[in-house]
Amino acid sequence: MKRTLSPSCPMDALLRLLTGPWTTYILWVLTDQGPQRFGALKRAVPGISTRVLTERLRMLETAGVIWREQAQTIPPAVTYGLTERGKELGCVLDGLGRIARRWHDEGAFDGQVAAE
């Protein structure tokens, strides 16, 4: 029997959250380096624009995956980190990372053209 994912499928919703542009890279940085101020996070994700980083962080915060703390300083110091929900994704992302490295070493990605 063929199984289809409906828009209300929890797995589909989670995968849509994780597969957004830069999302897994941001989560990897926060997992690997711990809580980060906005500027440090932007430097740790080379090539991401300020607008896209802001959008991704807002989306992850809304989903309860990261927390945001703003110090009342001038300029405001904003720090982001993983919530328990975000930390829960660590095992999954670590597993995917191991598979990706193994496949890379086996040449599975040779000859692929980057998606535009």
CORMOZI-V281230 format. One record per residue. N is the residue number from 1. PSI is psi in whole degrees, 0 to 359 (999 if undefined). NEAR is the number of other ideal C-beta (glycine too) atoms within 8 Angstrom. D_CENTER is the distance of its C-alpha to the mean C-alpha in whole Angstrom. Layout:
n: {N | N}
psi: {PSI | PSI}
near: {NEAR | NEAR}
d_center: {D_CENTER | D_CENTER}
This chain:
n: {1 | 2 | 3 | 4 | 5 | 6 | 7 | 8 | 9 | 10 | 11 | 12 | 13 | 14 | 15 | 16 | 17 | 18 | 19 | 20 | 21 | 22 | 23 | 24 | 25 | 26 | 27 | 28 | 29 | 30 | 31 | 32 | 33 | 34 | 35 | 36 | 37 | 38 | 39 | 40 | 41 | 42 | 43 | 44 | 45 | 46 | 47 | 48 | 49 | 50 | 51 | 52 | 53 | 54 | 55 | 56 | 57 | 58 | 59 | 60 | 61 | 62 | 63 | 64 | 65 | 66 | 67 | 68 | 69 | 70 | 71 | 72 | 73 | 74 | 75 | 76 | 77 | 78 | 79 | 80 | 81 | 82 | 83 | 84 | 85 | 86 | 87 | 88 | 89 | 90 | 91 | 92 | 93 | 94 | 95 | 96 | 97 | 98 | 99 | 100 | 101 | 102 | 103 | 104 | 105 | 106 | 107 | 108 | 109 | 110 | 111 | 112 | 113 | 114 | 115 | 116}
psi: {128 | 133 | 127 | 152 | 125 | 163 | 339 | 6 | 125 | 322 | 318 | 316 | 317 | 315 | 322 | 321 | 313 | 332 | 6 | 157 | 129 | 354 | 310 | 328 | 316 | 314 | 321 | 315 | 313 | 327 | 315 | 321 | 355 | 188 | 141 | 143 | 159 | 310 | 319 | 321 | 319 | 320 | 329 | 345 | 78 | 135 | 347 | 140 | 159 | 319 | 313 | 319 | 316 | 314 | 314 | 316 | 319 | 317 | 315 | 324 | 316 | 324 | 355 | 20 | 328 | 161 | 158 | 130 | 127 | 120 | 140 | 68 | 172 | 116 | 162 | 136 | 113 | 127 | 143 | 145 | 174 | 136 | 178 | 322 | 317 | 319 | 327 | 329 | 343 | 315 | 318 | 313 | 323 | 317 | 316 | 322 | 317 | 316 | 315 | 317 | 317 | 313 | 320 | 313 | 331 | 357 | 16 | 336 | 4 | 137 | 1 | 143 | 135 | 137 | 141 | 999}
near: {2 | 3 | 4 | 4 | 6 | 6 | 4 | 5 | 8 | 6 | 7 | 10 | 9 | 8 | 8 | 8 | 12 | 10 | 7 | 9 | 5 | 11 | 13 | 9 | 9 | 14 | 15 | 10 | 12 | 16 | 11 | 6 | 7 | 6 | 7 | 13 | 9 | 11 | 6 | 8 | 15 | 10 | 7 | 9 | 12 | 5 | 3 | 10 | 5 | 6 | 6 | 10 | 15 | 8 | 8 | 14 | 14 | 8 | 11 | 14 | 12 | 6 | 8 | 6 | 12 | 12 | 8 | 9 | 8 | 8 | 8 | 4 | 6 | 3 | 4 | 8 | 8 | 10 | 12 | 15 | 12 | 13 | 10 | 6 | 9 | 15 | 9 | 8 | 11 | 10 | 7 | 8 | 12 | 8 | 8 | 8 | 9 | 8 | 8 | 8 | 8 | 8 | 9 | 9 | 6 | 6 | 6 | 6 | 7 | 5 | 4 | 5 | 4 | 4 | 3 | 2}
d_center: {33 | 30 | 27 | 25 | 22 | 23 | 21 | 22 | 20 | 18 | 16 | 16 | 14 | 12 | 11 | 11 | 9 | 6 | 8 | 8 | 8 | 6 | 3 | 3 | 5 | 4 | 3 | 6 | 8 | 8 | 9 | 12 | 13 | 13 | 13 | 13 | 16 | 14 | 16 | 15 | 12 | 13 | 15 | 12 | 11 | 14 | 15 | 12 | 15 | 15 | 15 | 12 | 10 | 12 | 12 | 8 | 9 | 12 | 10 | 8 | 11 | 13 | 12 | 13 | 9 | 10 | 13 | 15 | 18 | 20 | 23 | 27 | 27 | 28 | 26 | 23 | 21 | 18 | 16 | 12 | 11 | 10 | 13 | 14 | 12 | 9 | 11 | 13 | 10 | 10 | 13 | 12 | 9 | 12 | 15 | 13 | 13 | 17 | 17 | 16 | 18 | 21 | 21 | 20 | 23 | 25 | 25 | 23 | 21 | 24 | 26 | 23 | 22 | 19 | 18 | 19}
